[in-house]
Amino acid sequence: MKKILVVEDDPINQMILSDFLAANGYATVGAASGPEGIERYDAEAPDLCLVDVQLPRKNGFELVREMKSRGRKTPILLMSAVYSDRDQSSRTVQLGTLADGYLSKPFDLAALLSQVRELLGEK
């Protein structure tokens, strides 16, 4: 069973994502802040990470950079209600963030599942 780390500070979004992914056959691990996200990333070695951009104490862009600096090839999907796709892509390039995908919130759960499966090589 593939393990997905969900880094999301909103407890309702965290629950929706975790429950939805579990219902589709994935194990999930949650984190509510940037520092907790990197701690779980190191401890759990997930197969995929879903990372919200706006997180307490370390934003999603900083978290992705730190995850990538660990040298693992874990795919990372950024999520945000703040940035449009165009804003996000220029900010990603500007910050040197190497996320593998991006979803604008609110997003369709079917689209999320499709991206998860694609990033995990299941399509």
BELKAUR-V954246 format. One record per backbone hydrogen bond with DSSP energy under -1.0 kcal/mol. NH is the residue of the N-H (numbers start at 1). CO is the residue of the C=O. Records with the same first field share a line. If there is no record, write none. Layout:
NH = CO, CO
This chain:
4 = 27
5 = 48
6 = 29
7 = 50
8 = 31
14 = 10
15 = 11
16 = 12
17 = 13
18 = 14
19 = 15
20 = 16
21 = 17
22 = 18
23 = 19
25 = 22
26 = 21
27 = 2
29 = 4
31 = 6
34 = 56
37 = 33
38 = 34
39 = 35
40 = 36
41 = 37
42 = 38
43 = 39
44 = 40
45 = 41
47 = 3
48 = 3
49 = 75
50 = 5
51 = 77
52 = 7
53 = 79
55 = 53
60 = 53
63 = 59
64 = 60
65 = 61
66 = 62
67 = 63
68 = 64
69 = 65
70 = 67
71 = 68
77 = 49
78 = 101
79 = 51
80 = 103
88 = 84
89 = 85
90 = 86
91 = 87
92 = 88
93 = 89
94 = 90
95 = 91
97 = 92
100 = 76
101 = 76
103 = 78
105 = 80
112 = 108
113 = 109
114 = 110
115 = 111
116 = 112
117 = 113
118 = 114
119 = 115
120 = 116
121 = 118
122 = 117
